[in-house]
Amino acid sequence: MAVIGLAFLTAYAFTRNYGFLVPGGIMSGLGIGIIYETLLDANGAPVLLGLGLGFITIYVISRLQGRMSADWWPLIPGGILTTVGLFLAADQTGLLGTIGRWWPAALIIIGVFLIYRRRSEPAA
C-alpha cells in the first residue's frame, strides 16, 4: 500500500496533477500506518494516525504548491482520524484519563479561535 502511494506521489511530483496527490497521500499514510501496526502490534492507533496524517499531507503539499482554492477539505477527515488515533494511542498508554478531563477545554479553545479568525477576516 505504501509503495503504491509513493508511486502516486512521484507521479504528482512530475506532473503537479492534483489527481495523483489525493490517492498518493491517502495510500502512503495508510500504508505507513499498517507497517507500524504490524511492527508494534498495536490496537489500530497507528493505522488511524497514518491515514489521518495522509489526509493532512494532501493539504500541506497543496498549500506548499500555492493552491489557494478550496483544498481545505482533507483537514476534515484528517483531523477526525488523527484525533481518534490519538485517543486510541492515549488509551493504550493510560493517558486517556488525563486527556479525558481536558477535551472540553480544548473544544472551547478551538471554538474561540475559529470565532476570532472569522471576525478578523475582512467582509466580502
C-alpha positions in Angstrom: 0.0 0.0 0.0 2.8 2.4 0.9 4.7 1.7 -2.3 1.6 2.4 -4.4 1.1 5.6 -2.5 4.7 6.6 -3.1 4.2 5.9 -6.8 1.3 8.3 -6.9 3.3 10.9 -5.0 6.1 10.5 -7.5 3.7 11.0 -10.4 2.4 14.1 -8.7 5.9 15.4 -8.3 6.5 15.1 -12.0 3.1 16.3 -13.3 1.6 18.5 -10.5 -1.7 16.8 -11.2 -3.9 17.0 -8.1 -5.5 13.7 -9.1 -2.2 12.0 -8.2 -1.8 13.8 -4.9 -5.0 12.6 -3.3 -4.5 8.8 -3.7 -0.8 9.3 -3.0 -1.4 10.9 0.3 -4.1 8.6 1.4 -2.4 5.4 0.4 1.0 6.4 1.7 -0.3 7.3 5.1 -2.4 4.2 5.3 0.5 2.0 4.2 2.9 3.5 6.7 0.2 3.1 9.4 -0.2 -0.6 8.5 3.6 -1.1 8.7 3.7 0.4 12.2 0.6 -1.5 13.2 2.3 -4.8 12.4 5.6 -3.8 14.0 4.1 -2.5 17.2 1.2 -5.0 17.4 -1.0 -2.1 18.5 -4.8 -1.6 18.8 -5.3 0.2 15.5 -4.0 3.6 16.5 -1.0 3.6 14.0 -3.4 2.9 11.1 -5.7 5.7 12.1 -2.9 8.1 12.7 -1.2 7.2 9.4 -4.4 7.6 7.4 -5.2 10.9 9.2 -1.8 12.3 8.6 -2.0 11.1 5.0 -5.1 13.3 4.5 -3.3 16.2 6.3 -0.3 15.7 4.0 -2.6 16.3 1.0 -3.5 19.7 2.4 0.1 20.6 3.3 1.5 19.7 0.0 -1.3 21.5 -1.8 -0.7 24.7 0.2 3.1 24.5 -0.4 2.5 24.3 -4.1 0.4 27.5 -3.9 -3.1 26.1 -4.5 -5.2 28.6 -2.6 -8.6 27.3 -3.8 -11.0 25.2 -1.7 -8.4 22.5 -1.0 -9.1 22.6 2.8 -11.3 19.5 2.6 -8.6 17.0 3.6 -8.4 18.6 7.0 -11.8 17.3 7.9 -11.2 13.6 7.6 -7.6 14.0 8.5 -8.4 15.8 11.7 -11.1 13.4 12.7 -8.9 10.3 12.0 -5.9 11.8 13.7 -7.9 12.7 16.8 -9.4 9.3 17.1 -6.0 7.7 16.6 -4.5 9.9 19.3 -7.3 8.9 21.7 -6.6 5.2 20.9 -2.9 5.7 21.5 -3.5 7.6 24.7 -5.8 4.8 25.9 -3.1 2.3 25.2 -0.6 4.2 27.3 -3.1 5.1 30.1 -3.2 8.8 29.3 -6.8 8.8 28.3 -7.9 9.5 31.9 -5.8 12.7 31.9 -6.8 13.7 28.4 -10.5 12.9 29.1 -10.6 15.7 31.6 -9.2 18.3 29.3 -11.0 17.7 26.0 -13.9 20.1 26.8 -11.4 22.9 27.4 -9.7 22.0 24.1 -13.0 22.3 22.2 -13.7 25.7 23.8 -10.3 27.0 22.8 -10.7 25.7 19.2 -14.2 27.4 19.1 -12.8 30.7 20.3 -10.0 30.5 17.8 -12.5 29.9 14.9 -14.7 32.7 16.0 -11.8 35.1 16.4 -10.4 34.1 13.0 -13.8 34.6 11.3 -14.3 38.1 12.8 -10.8 39.2 11.8 -11.4 38.4 8.1 -12.4 41.3 6.0 -16.0 41.5 4.9 -16.7 40.4 1.4 
